[in-house]
Amino acid sequence: MVLFTQSFATGLMIGGIYAILALGFVVIYKSCKIFNFAQGELLLVGAYVSWACVVQLHLPIWAGILIMLLFAVALGFGIERFPLRPMIGQPPLAIIMVTLGLAILLRSLIIAVWGGVRHPYPEIFPLQPVTIGAITLSQQHIWSFMSCIAFLIMFAIFFRFTNIGLLLRAVAEDHILAKSTGVNVRRFIGLSWAISATVASAGGIFLGSINGVSPALADFGLKAIAAALVGGLESALGAVLGGLLIGVVEILSTTYIGQGVGEVAAFFVLVLALFIRPYGLFGLVKIERV
Amino acid sequence: MRLPGGTFSTGYNQELAIIRTRLQWVLLIAFLLLMVGLPLYAGPYLLRIVCGIGITAVAVLGLNILIGYCGQISLGHAAFVATGAYASAILTTKLGVSFWLALPCAGICAALTGIIFGLPALRIKGLHLALTTLAAHYIIMYAISHATNITGGTAGIQATRPNFFGISLEPLKSYYYVILAITIIMTFFSRNFLRTKIGRSFVAIRDNDKAAEIMGINLASYKILAFALGCFYAGIAGSLWAHYAEVIDPDHFLLTHSIWYVGMLIVGGMGSNAGVFFGVIFLRLIEVMATEIGPILANLPLLSVGVAASFAQFIFGLIIILFLVYEPRGLAHRWEVFKTSYRMWPFPY
């Protein structure tokens, strides 16, 4: 029972990071119906830029994170302008391949500049593990989880109660309607990409501090696909629950079945979800049936 | 099909023929002679490149049936190639079956796997189908790398080159003819296949599945058939690859390879056999060039030694994005435009 609670809690902590990555998918998918396979690579960019600022340029950690956030915003606006703006409304294969091409491009650039080896991340969170009752959690996990939850709450408030959030929701609802009420749709789609890139790179810091910085971090982006899809591609709440579910399933299957299973558990969940409920837990039932 | 000026059909035979003019016959025979004579004058480096192109072309022809003809997106093609490769290697090495029997068996194995993972296509399409095949890739590769006592796991498995009526095809110069022959057969089949009832049904499903169903095409069985055929090609390519590489391990079949296959199809032009060859040759040559240039770039400031390995990927990503934005119909379309213009010359239309 202790083993179960321990794994469950750890899974929940990892799930927090998946949740924030899945949120990145949802924000973009809602605003322009593009499913971004390069989300994991945006995460990689965040992890590497902040790592390079702190370790290679010897800047303080807050400066590294600030530069990373600014870089992510610029990158988000940039990739929206090219190549993703011409892709709106294109057939699914073209969209899938453009974002996959972008993923390959970003990853190979990162390998070209920083190499393919794993670097340890500076200790931004204390290393001492914390014991709560019978379970022990590392502080990195707890801090990441807390920050993710804080991020999610911030986003909920931002989308619900601010003017920009309202406009973003209008764009997500319908491009033509939003445009006819005077919303600058292009700028807000760009903003969604910037938001998505920012969340992804924030996830990159957390994952980097837990696993170290290496190109393999981008695979977390692929697993977060499962989280976004289980929750439903149109639902932010679904993305969060899906992320937590994937984290828990991954750690539990690693504990009870074996080390390698955790790596593919997310994909089993993905196939299962697509068989049973292709539109996800909270998604719109708009998927075309044939 | 557009024909050169002054070519008219005077009978049904001519209407049906694939090759119409004398020039086309001459070019085809000259090309085949060039390919048959290749081991006589080409070095081992060039021979390896051509073998790689042939094997990849078979795999991409299969993907062309699946995506280009029938419109079913698959991001897991490398895993089906892996299924064929492992089936062939296990049959020949562990069970002692002849290569000539293992080759079709590998195709059938991959086709059966393809049918299983193609089943979701009956319910979903587009993005969701792509995600299912992506998951299929990881699940198949997980199964292959963890069934250690059958597949050898990450250490890999051996596959020897075959014999042909007592003649050893061990040297690459001899095995090259196996690859050449099978590539030609598969191309011929794929070219003719489009003109059969099944091929035309696939195109109808691609263009509009609801209209196809109303016309009396059984969507379920034809979609499954598309997966079976596409993956059969993948299995044949896998078997060829296994005996070409002689040792295979799971690292030969990564998700990146699946993406390269789809990329070749896009660069070449979907739904066209000539396009498959344009795409495969174009991207393979780019890759060869990039692996030559990559190590030189490592001396530049700001870049690390990693650039040697990642330069080809960088160029590939760039090419795919540029093609999708500026020429989504691929090189085959460019080739058609060029052919039309030189046939018309010097008249404007």
Interface residues (C-beta under 8 A of the other chain):
Chain A: F35 F82 P83 P86 M87 Q90 P92 L93 A94 I95 I96 M97 V98 L100 G101 L102 A103 I104 L105 L106 R107 S108 L109 I111 A112 V113 W114 G115 G116 L222 I225 A226 L229 G260 E263 V264 F267 F268 L270 V271 L274 F275 P278 I287 E288 R289 V290
Chain B: I67 I73 L75 P120 L122 R123 I124 K125 G126 L127 H128 A130 L131 T132 L134 A135 A136 Y138 I139 Y142 S145 H146 D209 L219 T256 I259 V262 G263 I266 L297 L302 L303 S304 V305 G306 V307 A309 S310 F311 Q313 F314 F316 G317 L318 I320 I321 L324 V325 P328
